[in-house]
């Protein structure tokens, strides 16, 4: 049972690229007041993340029987998003209307969702034996 798999590494790299492109587009849209493009890019960004996680997670589940309800992918996306966002803010060229408090608010809210996800994972884990679903064993 590997926690850091090939699919998770690919996912992390893709999320980093998606987030960097999104942050650049976000700064552009805020600076030029292009709100329609901002909404469209947000939908495209979230869709890319969803489908990337779905397909890589499905592939990961076929090769790795570890039962985690996607928690590894969720935590990875949280960490990568936070790192890229702080990097963009401190090393990139954020617009004057972008504030570090916005990043912190998103991370705090998202952190609560990760805590909920972890609680659900721990609750459902009781139906597994060493991380493998009982119905797959018997």
N, C-alpha and C positions, 0 to 999 in steps of 0.2 A: 504494500500500500504506500504509494508515493503522494505526498502532499503537494509538492511543487512538480507539476507535470509539464510536458511539452505544450499541451493546449493552454495551460494557465500562463505560461511564459509568452506564448504568441498573443494571448488575450491582453496581457499587461502591455506588451509593446504596441499593439494596435490601439488600445485605450489611450496610451501616451500620445500617439500620433493624432488620433481623433480629437483629443482634448486640446492639444497645441493648436491645431487648425481651428477648432471652435473658439478658443480664447482670442486668437488673432481676428477671427470674424466678429466676435462679440465686441472687441475694442473698435473695430471699424464701424460696425452698425451703431454703436453708442455715439461715437464721434461724429458720424454723419447723419444721425437721426433717421436711420433707415429701419423703421420698426417692423415692417412687413418681412424684410429679409432676416431680421433678427428672430422673428417667430418661426420662419421657415427653416432657418439654420438650426434652431433649437430642436425642432421636430426631426430633422434629418439626423442630427447628432444623437438624440435619444434612440431613434430607430436603428442607427448603426450599432450603437452599444447593445441594444436588445438582441438584434439578430446575430451579432458576433458572439455574445455570451450564449445565446441559445444553441447555435451550431457547434461552437467549440465545447460548450458544456455537455452537449449530447454526445459528441465524440469522446470527451473525457470520461463520461459515465460508462461508455461501452468498453473502454480500455482499463478503467480503474473502478473497481467495485465499491470504493469507499463512499459511504452514504453521508453526504453533507448538505443536501438541499440547496446547493449553489452558494453556500456560505463563503467558500474560498474565493469564488469569482466576485462576490459582493464586496468582501473585504479588500480584495486586490483593486477593484475599481475605485473604492473609497480612497485608498492610499495613493494610487496613481493620480487620481483627479486632484487630490489635495496637493501633492508634490508639484504637479504641473501648474496648477493655479497659483500657488505661492511663488514658484519659479517665474511664471509669467509676470506676476505682480512686481517682484523684486528685481528680476534680471531682464525682463522684457520691456515693453513699451506700453504700459496700461494707459487708458484714457483718463483724463482728470475726473471723470464721473465714476470711475471704478475705485472701490475702496476695499481694503483688506478686511474690513468688518463684514462685507458681503460674503467673502469666502468663509470666514469663521462661522457666520450664521448658517450657511449651507452645510458645513461640516458638522456643526452641532446637531442640526435637524437630522441629517443623514446618519449621524452617530446613534441617535435614538432609534432609528429604523434598524440599524445593525444590531443594537441590543435586543430589539424585538425579534429579529431574525435568529439571533443566537439562542434566545429563550425557546423559540419554536423548534429550532434544531435540537436542543437538549431534551425537549419534551418528546420529540419523535424518535430520538436516538434510542430510547428505551426499547423500541421494537426491533433493534438490530443486535447482532452478535458480532463483536469486534469490528463494528462499522459496516457489516454486510447485512442486508435485509434478510429477515428470517425466511421469507417466501422464496428467496433465491437459493437458500441453503437446503431447505426441506421440500 
